[in-house]
């Protein structure tokens, strides 16, 4: 019995020495804090370092912790083995995680109250350059009634914290509510609003709402600016499959205002409805009646495919900053590769007519032909574009007339044109060249065909058309006429 008592006394002395070592010596404090820090870090998945523990007024306790060596957390209040009722403050000059490091002033205070099986958490203060207010109920295996309100926060910092890139930047407001969050289940709603006063030269606002039901996220989005509106509806994102789908309505009031965004100064308005989806790559389909007829387009794999059905050609050409020469109903296909910056257009034209232009003025002045009175039903327009150069072939024809504009080259950077044309219209025939500035091109006419035609008319009046053809079929029958034609053409160039 004495031996048992002796060992018990030895144990008490040894235990007292350990307690004295851990609680009353700096070296012992550091050892105890290191052990507790390691255990807390494992349980919370955070890098926690205990700086001090004050338990002299237990169960009133004060703890000072460092989190990720950047944030300081102070807890002060009641704490026992089953419940707690403590005030806390969190302060830092930066947010540091494994993914990123963000310079930010954090000053938050709040309260933790309840049993460890059901803790009520609340807090408010400054973070992400704005104001944050939150509360939640933490159970052993889940969190319920999560309310988070963020006002005037830095959108770039928030999205960077979430591992995303902020395309639209500015001051943002966000509201988060989750009725339930656990490892297997999530039920909640997130709303997010941000205003960017200079998104690639465009002021705009974004509003989005996401409803989360476990793996399925449904969403809407509205982007508005003085120049455009984009509305997404019926959006569905499947988190596990990483697929998304939504309907959209796009209304652009003036394309020229979006030059910095689009990379080119297009003109006019554009309206379209359609669907967009993501499954390994992004895809957009849509319909538009912005140019009279129906435009059916598909964007995927860095390419844009457009099907034209009775579209007004002059309204499409008006997209670009150079004048249109024609009005016509176009039916065909367009393909544009965004990576190679290459455009291919193949169309058939119906009811094609010339607009008032320099070419029409010159031809009327020199031949008396009024091109504006002609309508062409059998016509085609083929275009390719690459490296700021448009190359096109235009063939306009009807039963008795034609005009071909071949090897037409338009430099969109220098805004110049160079093209050859062949003309047969209203009993006149000639060819020529259009060149120079797009807004004021020059026209050169090859008068040989026109003079030859006029000479044939005069000969027909004198000897008859049949006799002229008989004479031309005779040996050397065309020599005199060819010489006269060349002389006449040279003479007319002096005046034209």
Secondary structure, 3 states (H helix, E strand, C coil): CHHHHHHHHHHHHHHHHHHHHHHHCHHHHHHHHHHHHHHHHHHHCCCEEEEEEEEEECCEEEEEEEECCCEEEEEEEEECCCEEEEEEEEEEEEEECCCCEEEEEEEEEEEEEEECCEEEEEEEEEECCEEEEEEEEEECCCEEEEEEEEEEEEHHHHHHHCCCCCCCCCEEEEEEEEEEECCCCEEEEEEEEEEEEEECCEEEEEEEEEEEECCEEEEEEEEEECCEEEEEEEEEEECCCCEEEEEEEEEECCHHHHHHHHCCCCCCCEEEEEEEEECCCEEEEEEECCCCCEEEEEEECCEEEEEEEEEEHHHHHCCCCCCCCEEEEEEEEEEEECCCCEEEEEEEEEEEEECCCHHHHHHHHHHCCCHHHCCECEEEEEEEEECCEEEEEEEEECCCCEEEEEEEEEECCCCEEEEEEEEEECCEEEEEEEEEECCCEEEEEECHHHHHHHHHHHHHHHHCHHHHHHHHHCCCCCHHHHHHHHHHHHHHHHHC
